[in-house]
Amino acid sequence: MPPLPILGGKEFVRIFGLFGWQVARQSGSHIILINAESTATLSVPDHNEVAKGTLRSLMRASGLTVTEFIEKR
């Protein structure tokens, strides 16, 4: 498995937009993403660096693999 990149919240949201996720709203320092094909919502922290465990958890909730995510980056 390739290593996870260090990304900020806005960069993460941009990449997830390539997979069909859209910004629904922003609540404080968290950006809420929705996808018409999924019942899940993703809460992405709008920080300079998002923790690797948080990235992995969001990818798991969205159904993406690390490899798919890195290829779109």
N, CA, C and O atoms as CSV, one atom per row, in Angstrom:
chain,resi,resn,atom,element,x,y,z
A,1,MET,N,N,0.847,-1.166,0.000
A,1,MET,CA,C,0.000,0.000,0.000
A,1,MET,C,C,0.898,1.236,0.000
A,1,MET,O,O,1.820,1.325,0.811
A,2,PRO,N,N,0.642,2.193,-0.900
A,2,PRO,CA,C,1.458,3.405,-0.930
A,2,PRO,C,C,1.199,4.272,0.301
A,2,PRO,O,O,0.111,4.222,0.875
A,3,PRO,N,N,2.182,5.057,0.706
A,3,PRO,CA,C,1.980,5.918,1.875
A,3,PRO,C,C,0.998,7.039,1.572
A,3,PRO,O,O,0.886,7.504,0.437
A,4,LEU,N,N,0.298,7.458,2.602
A,4,LEU,CA,C,-0.652,8.556,2.452
A,4,LEU,C,C,0.088,9.888,2.343
A,4,LEU,O,O,1.074,10.107,3.045
A,5,PRO,N,N,-0.377,10.769,1.474
A,5,PRO,CA,C,0.248,12.088,1.389
A,5,PRO,C,C,-0.216,12.979,2.539
A,5,PRO,O,O,-1.253,12.729,3.154
A,6,ILE,N,N,0.553,14.002,2.812
A,6,ILE,CA,C,0.155,15.003,3.801
A,6,ILE,C,C,-0.582,16.100,3.045
A,6,ILE,O,O,-0.005,16.779,2.196
A,7,LEU,N,N,-1.854,16.265,3.361
A,7,LEU,CA,C,-2.703,17.218,2.648
A,7,LEU,C,C,-3.441,18.123,3.614
A,7,LEU,O,O,-3.666,17.772,4.772
A,8,GLY,N,N,-3.811,19.287,3.122
A,8,GLY,CA,C,-4.683,20.184,3.861
A,8,GLY,C,C,-6.133,19.864,3.548
A,8,GLY,O,O,-6.422,19.106,2.622
A,9,GLY,N,N,-7.031,20.433,4.308
A,9,GLY,CA,C,-8.455,20.157,4.138
A,9,GLY,C,C,-8.995,20.548,2.774
A,9,GLY,O,O,-9.755,19.791,2.170
A,10,LYS,N,N,-8.613,21.722,2.281
A,10,LYS,CA,C,-9.119,22.194,0.987
A,10,LYS,C,C,-8.613,21.326,-0.167
A,10,LYS,O,O,-9.351,21.075,-1.120
A,11,GLU,N,N,-7.369,20.868,-0.089
A,11,GLU,CA,C,-6.819,19.978,-1.119
A,11,GLU,C,C,-7.560,18.638,-1.108
A,11,GLU,O,O,-7.849,18.068,-2.161
A,12,PHE,N,N,-7.859,18.152,0.081
A,12,PHE,CA,C,-8.605,16.907,0.230
A,12,PHE,C,C,-9.987,17.036,-0.407
A,12,PHE,O,O,-10.436,16.135,-1.115
A,13,VAL,N,N,-10.664,18.170,-0.152
A,13,VAL,CA,C,-11.997,18.408,-0.725
A,13,VAL,C,C,-11.911,18.469,-2.251
A,13,VAL,O,O,-12.794,17.955,-2.937
A,14,ARG,N,N,-10.863,19.087,-2.786
A,14,ARG,CA,C,-10.687,19.184,-4.234
A,14,ARG,C,C,-10.561,17.792,-4.856
A,14,ARG,O,O,-11.179,17.508,-5.882
A,15,ILE,N,N,-9.764,16.933,-4.237
A,15,ILE,CA,C,-9.574,15.581,-4.767
A,15,ILE,C,C,-10.872,14.775,-4.672
A,15,ILE,O,O,-11.219,14.048,-5.603
A,16,PHE,N,N,-11.581,14.898,-3.563
A,16,PHE,CA,C,-12.842,14.164,-3.445
A,16,PHE,C,C,-13.881,14.671,-4.431
A,16,PHE,O,O,-14.779,13.923,-4.818
A,17,GLY,N,N,-13.774,15.938,-4.846
A,17,GLY,CA,C,-14.659,16.469,-5.881
A,17,GLY,C,C,-14.489,15.728,-7.195
A,17,GLY,O,O,-15.442,15.600,-7.964
A,18,LEU,N,N,-13.279,15.238,-7.461
A,18,LEU,CA,C,-13.029,14.466,-8.675
A,18,LEU,C,C,-13.752,13.125,-8.653
A,18,LEU,O,O,-13.969,12.524,-9.705
A,19,PHE,N,N,-14.125,12.655,-7.476
A,19,PHE,CA,C,-14.850,11.391,-7.322
A,19,PHE,C,C,-16.353,11.600,-7.161
A,19,PHE,O,O,-17.077,10.653,-6.854
A,20,GLY,N,N,-16.829,12.822,-7.364
A,20,GLY,CA,C,-18.262,13.094,-7.308
A,20,GLY,C,C,-18.774,13.636,-5.990
A,20,GLY,O,O,-19.980,13.831,-5.845
A,21,TRP,N,N,-17.913,13.886,-5.032
A,21,TRP,CA,C,-18.339,14.445,-3.753
A,21,TRP,C,C,-18.463,15.955,-3.887
A,21,TRP,O,O,-17.634,16.600,-4.529
A,22,GLN,N,N,-19.508,16.516,-3.274
A,22,GLN,CA,C,-19.768,17.951,-3.360
A,22,GLN,C,C,-19.854,18.548,-1.963
A,22,GLN,O,O,-20.263,17.885,-1.010
A,23,VAL,N,N,-19.462,19.812,-1.862
A,23,VAL,CA,C,-19.558,20.521,-0.588
A,23,VAL,C,C,-21.026,20.837,-0.336
A,23,VAL,O,O,-21.678,21.496,-1.146
A,24,ALA,N,N,-21.534,20.366,0.782
A,24,ALA,CA,C,-22.913,20.640,1.160
A,24,ALA,C,C,-22.989,21.906,2.005
A,24,ALA,O,O,-23.886,22.733,1.841
A,25,ARG,N,N,-22.023,22.035,2.915
A,25,ARG,CA,C,-21.987,23.200,3.810
A,25,ARG,C,C,-20.669,23.188,4.556
A,25,ARG,O,O,-19.908,22.223,4.491
A,26,GLN,N,N,-20.416,24.270,5.261
A,26,GLN,CA,C,-19.262,24.313,6.139
A,26,GLN,C,C,-19.750,24.734,7.514
A,26,GLN,O,O,-20.437,25.744,7.666
A,27,SER,N,N,-19.390,23.956,8.491
A,27,SER,CA,C,-19.787,24.218,9.864
A,27,SER,C,C,-18.526,24.439,10.681
A,27,SER,O,O,-17.839,23.484,11.041
A,28,GLY,N,N,-18.222,25.688,10.971
A,28,GLY,CA,C,-16.995,25.998,11.704
A,28,GLY,C,C,-15.785,25.646,10.870
A,28,GLY,O,O,-15.643,26.118,9.742
A,29,SER,N,N,-14.912,24.820,11.417
A,29,SER,CA,C,-13.694,24.452,10.706
A,29,SER,C,C,-13.819,23.106,9.992
A,29,SER,O,O,-12.808,22.501,9.635
A,30,HIS,N,N,-15.042,22.634,9.782
A,30,HIS,CA,C,-15.253,21.355,9.102
A,30,HIS,C,C,-16.102,21.556,7.850
A,30,HIS,O,O,-17.120,22.247,7.878
A,31,ILE,N,N,-15.668,20.943,6.756
A,31,ILE,CA,C,-16.377,21.006,5.484
A,31,ILE,C,C,-17.142,19.691,5.325
A,31,ILE,O,O,-16.555,18.613,5.417
A,32,ILE,N,N,-18.433,19.782,5.089
A,32,ILE,CA,C,-19.289,18.611,4.980
A,32,ILE,C,C,-19.487,18.288,3.489
A,32,ILE,O,O,-19.934,19.131,2.711
A,33,LEU,N,N,-19.144,17.050,3.114
A,33,LEU,CA,C,-19.268,16.598,1.736
A,33,LEU,C,C,-20.377,15.567,1.616
A,33,LEU,O,O,-20.578,14.749,2.514
A,34,ILE,N,N,-21.102,15.614,0.491
A,34,ILE,CA,C,-22.143,14.631,0.206
A,34,ILE,C,C,-21.923,14.084,-1.193
A,34,ILE,O,O,-21.247,14.699,-2.018
A,35,ASN,N,N,-22.505,12.913,-1.449
A,35,ASN,CA,C,-22.435,12.271,-2.753
A,35,ASN,C,C,-23.798,11.657,-3.029
A,35,ASN,O,O,-24.358,10.969,-2.175
A,36,ALA,N,N,-24.330,11.905,-4.217
A,36,ALA,CA,C,-25.657,11.404,-4.570
A,36,ALA,C,C,-25.713,9.881,-4.584
A,36,ALA,O,O,-26.780,9.300,-4.387
A,37,GLU,N,N,-24.573,9.229,-4.815
A,37,GLU,CA,C,-24.544,7.773,-4.907
A,37,GLU,C,C,-24.299,7.087,-3.570
A,37,GLU,O,O,-24.273,5.858,-3.505
A,38,SER,N,N,-24.120,7.852,-2.514
A,38,SER,CA,C,-23.792,7.283,-1.212
A,38,SER,C,C,-24.668,7.898,-0.133
A,38,SER,O,O,-25.067,9.058,-0.231
A,39,THR,N,N,-24.959,7.122,0.885
A,39,THR,CA,C,-25.713,7.654,2.022
A,39,THR,C,C,-24.788,8.299,3.044
A,39,THR,O,O,-25.255,8.939,3.986
A,40,ALA,N,N,-23.481,8.136,2.866
A,40,ALA,CA,C,-22.506,8.677,3.815
A,40,ALA,C,C,-22.311,10.170,3.601
A,40,ALA,O,O,-22.449,10.670,2.485
A,41,THR,N,N,-21.993,10.872,4.667
A,41,THR,CA,C,-21.522,12.250,4.584
A,41,THR,C,C,-20.129,12.266,5.187
A,41,THR,O,O,-19.845,11.538,6.139
A,42,LEU,N,N,-19.275,13.090,4.636
A,42,LEU,CA,C,-17.903,13.185,5.109
A,42,LEU,C,C,-17.693,14.546,5.750
A,42,LEU,O,O,-18.087,15.569,5.190
A,43,SER,N,N,-17.081,14.557,6.908
A,43,SER,CA,C,-16.763,15.785,7.618
A,43,SER,C,C,-15.248,15.970,7.585
A,43,SER,O,O,-14.517,15.319,8.332
A,44,VAL,N,N,-14.785,16.868,6.711
A,44,VAL,CA,C,-13.359,17.079,6.496
A,44,VAL,C,C,-12.905,18.290,7.293
A,44,VAL,O,O,-13.446,19.379,7.103
A,45,PRO,N,N,-11.919,18.134,8.187
A,45,PRO,CA,C,-11.419,19.288,8.924
A,45,PRO,C,C,-10.663,20.226,7.992
A,45,PRO,O,O,-9.828,19.782,7.205
A,46,ASP,N,N,-10.949,21.505,8.079
A,46,ASP,CA,C,-10.294,22.511,7.241
A,46,ASP,C,C,-9.031,22.995,7.949
A,46,ASP,O,O,-8.948,24.144,8.383
A,47,HIS,N,N,-8.051,22.100,8.058
A,47,HIS,CA,C,-6.785,22.399,8.709
A,47,HIS,C,C,-5.677,22.440,7.673
A,47,HIS,O,O,-5.869,22.002,6.539
A,48,ASN,N,N,-4.512,22.965,8.056
A,48,ASN,CA,C,-3.366,22.983,7.146
A,48,ASN,C,C,-2.887,21.570,6.840
A,48,ASN,O,O,-2.503,21.272,5.709
A,49,GLU,N,N,-2.908,20.708,7.837
A,49,GLU,CA,C,-2.555,19.300,7.666
A,49,GLU,C,C,-3.623,18.452,8.334
A,49,GLU,O,O,-3.930,18.629,9.513
A,50,VAL,N,N,-4.186,17.528,7.565
A,50,VAL,CA,C,-5.173,16.603,8.112
A,50,VAL,C,C,-4.423,15.343,8.539
A,50,VAL,O,O,-3.591,14.831,7.789
A,51,ALA,N,N,-4.711,14.848,9.724
A,51,ALA,CA,C,-4.035,13.669,10.254
A,51,ALA,C,C,-4.245,12.465,9.330
A,51,ALA,O,O,-5.306,12.300,8.729
A,52,LYS,N,N,-3.207,11.631,9.233
A,52,LYS,CA,C,-3.272,10.473,8.339
A,52,LYS,C,C,-4.390,9.510,8.727
A,52,LYS,O,O,-5.032,8.927,7.854
A,53,GLY,N,N,-4.625,9.340,10.006
A,53,GLY,CA,C,-5.707,8.467,10.451
A,53,GLY,C,C,-7.065,9.004,10.030
A,53,GLY,O,O,-7.960,8.234,9.681
A,54,THR,N,N,-7.221,10.322,10.061
A,54,THR,CA,C,-8.467,10.951,9.621
A,54,THR,C,C,-8.649,10.759,8.124
A,54,THR,O,O,-9.748,10.445,7.668
A,55,LEU,N,N,-7.574,10.946,7.349
A,55,LEU,CA,C,-7.640,10.724,5.902
A,55,LEU,C,C,-8.061,9.296,5.592
A,55,LEU,O,O,-8.941,9.065,4.763
A,56,ARG,N,N,-7.433,8.349,6.257
A,56,ARG,CA,C,-7.735,6.935,6.016
A,56,ARG,C,C,-9.189,6.626,6.381
A,56,ARG,O,O,-9.862,5.886,5.663
A,57,SER,N,N,-9.668,7.179,7.473
A,57,SER,CA,C,-11.044,6.959,7.897
A,57,SER,C,C,-12.040,7.539,6.890
A,57,SER,O,O,-13.053,6.909,6.585
A,58,LEU,N,N,-11.754,8.739,6.373
A,58,LEU,CA,C,-12.638,9.349,5.385
A,58,LEU,C,C,-12.637,8.568,4.078
A,58,LEU,O,O,-13.679,8.423,3.440
A,59,MET,N,N,-11.482,8.068,3.679
A,59,MET,CA,C,-11.415,7.254,2.464
A,59,MET,C,C,-12.203,5.962,2.631
A,59,MET,O,O,-12.902,5.533,1.714
A,60,ARG,N,N,-12.089,5.350,3.790
A,60,ARG,CA,C,-12.829,4.109,4.063
A,60,ARG,C,C,-14.334,4.372,4.018
A,60,ARG,O,O,-15.087,3.577,3.457
A,61,ALA,N,N,-14.774,5.491,4.611
A,61,ALA,CA,C,-16.200,5.819,4.630
A,61,ALA,C,C,-16.727,6.111,3.225
A,61,ALA,O,O,-17.897,5.861,2.934
A,62,SER,N,N,-15.864,6.640,2.358
A,62,SER,CA,C,-16.297,6.975,1.002
A,62,SER,C,C,-16.218,5.786,0.051
A,62,SER,O,O,-16.785,5.828,-1.041
A,63,GLY,N,N,-15.521,4.729,0.452
A,63,GLY,CA,C,-15.384,3.558,-0.394
A,63,GLY,C,C,-14.190,3.604,-1.327
A,63,GLY,O,O,-14.075,2.769,-2.224
A,64,LEU,N,N,-13.304,4.560,-1.134
A,64,LEU,CA,C,-12.106,4.686,-1.973
A,64,LEU,C,C,-10.933,3.949,-1.345
A,64,LEU,O,O,-10.863,3.767,-0.130
A,65,THR,N,N,-10.017,3.533,-2.205
A,65,THR,CA,C,-8.774,2.955,-1.713
A,65,THR,C,C,-7.694,4.028,-1.749
A,65,THR,O,O,-7.841,5.053,-2.414
A,66,VAL,N,N,-6.618,3.782,-1.033
A,66,VAL,CA,C,-5.505,4.724,-1.003
A,66,VAL,C,C,-4.925,4.880,-2.410
A,66,VAL,O,O,-4.572,5.987,-2.816
A,67,THR,N,N,-4.827,3.794,-3.141
A,67,THR,CA,C,-4.274,3.830,-4.494
A,67,THR,C,C,-5.122,4.696,-5.417
A,67,THR,O,O,-4.580,5.505,-6.170
A,68,GLU,N,N,-6.450,4.539,-5.372
A,68,GLU,CA,C,-7.340,5.364,-6.191
A,68,GLU,C,C,-7.172,6.841,-5.848
A,68,GLU,O,O,-7.125,7.698,-6.730
A,69,PHE,N,N,-7.085,7.119,-4.557
A,69,PHE,CA,C,-6.971,8.496,-4.086
A,69,PHE,C,C,-5.666,9.117,-4.584
A,69,PHE,O,O,-5.667,10.251,-5.064
A,70,ILE,N,N,-4.566,8.397,-4.477
A,70,ILE,CA,C,-3.264,8.925,-4.860
A,70,ILE,C,C,-3.172,9.109,-6.373
A,70,ILE,O,O,-2.539,10.059,-6.835
A,71,GLU,N,N,-3.785,8.227,-7.148
A,71,GLU,CA,C,-3.752,8.348,-8.605
A,71,GLU,C,C,-4.447,9.623,-9.084
A,71,GLU,O,O,-4.015,10.217,-10.072
A,72,LYS,N,N,-5.509,10.054,-8.411
A,72,LYS,CA,C,-6.236,11.281,-8.788
A,72,LYS,C,C,-5.496,12.530,-8.334
A,72,LYS,O,O,-5.703,13.616,-8.877
A,73,ARG,N,N,-4.648,12.373,-7.354
A,73,ARG,CA,C,-3.937,13.515,-6.777
A,73,ARG,C,C,-3.079,14.138,-7.827
A,73,ARG,O,O,-2.389,15.121,-7.557
